Amino acid sequence: GRAKPGLPRQHLCGAELLSDMNFAELSQAHVGSTELTINGIGTYISAAPRTLIADPGSAGAITLVLQAALPVLALTYGHARDTTLVLRGGTNVNFSPSIDFASMVHVPLLERFGVPVHLTTVARRFNTQHGEQGEVHVSVTPPPDAMRLKPLVLDDPGAPAMLEGVLFSSGGAGHVG
């Protein structure tokens, strides 16, 4: 069990986003809730461009909300047009994948399935910055003929072609030593 049982703000934010993405009804959802219900999943049929905002009001991990949203985007992208998510919170939070991991691992993997995901880090924020929020924009603009996922075959790992790293600091350049 967790030290604080129940639904934290960032998880509630993720549930609200999933509900909005699917035009579903969300009930019993509040901070601290140990149970919630989403009714209407699978009724996502809008072809109109949409922008949905997920803002937990804290520096909670953007990537946790993103992990909840990516499968829905992947499974509905053939039916939606120009879906944009504006995710606010922390981009680099303890005990959560970083936004760099999402952009260098999750997004390329979805692209191999044929899902054209575009992820832009607008503002990077850490969980130690007194509640300041980062912002990430995620968009999916499918081609007109995209109606299902491509199969992913992983039978040949190949040879490593490149090694990349990301180094950044929450302080100014003078803090790097």
FENHUKA-V56899 format. One record per backbone hydrogen bond with DSSP energy under -1.0 kcal/mol. CO is the residue of the C=O (numbers start at 1). NH is the residue of the N-H. If there is no record, write none. Layout:
# FENHUKA-V56899
<<CO:NH> <CO:NH>>
This chain:
# FENHUKA-V56899
<<7:32> <8:12> <9:13> <10:14> <11:15> <12:16> <13:17> <14:18> <15:19> <16:20> <17:21> <18:22> <19:24> <20:23> <25:39> <27:37> <30:33> <33:7> <37:27> <39:25> <40:43> <50:84> <52:86> <54:88> <60:90> <61:65> <62:66> <63:67> <64:68> <65:69> <66:70> <69:73> <70:74> <71:75> <72:76> <73:77> <76:79> <76:80> <82:50> <83:140> <84:52> <85:138> <86:54> <87:136> <89:134> <90:62> <91:99> <92:127> <93:96> <98:102> <99:103> <100:104> <101:105> <101:106> <102:107> <105:109> <106:110> <107:111> <108:112> <110:115> <111:114> <113:150> <115:117> <118:139> <120:137> <123:135> <125:91> <125:92> <126:129> <129:132> <134:89> <135:122> <135:123> <136:87> <137:120> <138:85> <139:118> <140:83> <143:146> <172:175> <173:176>>
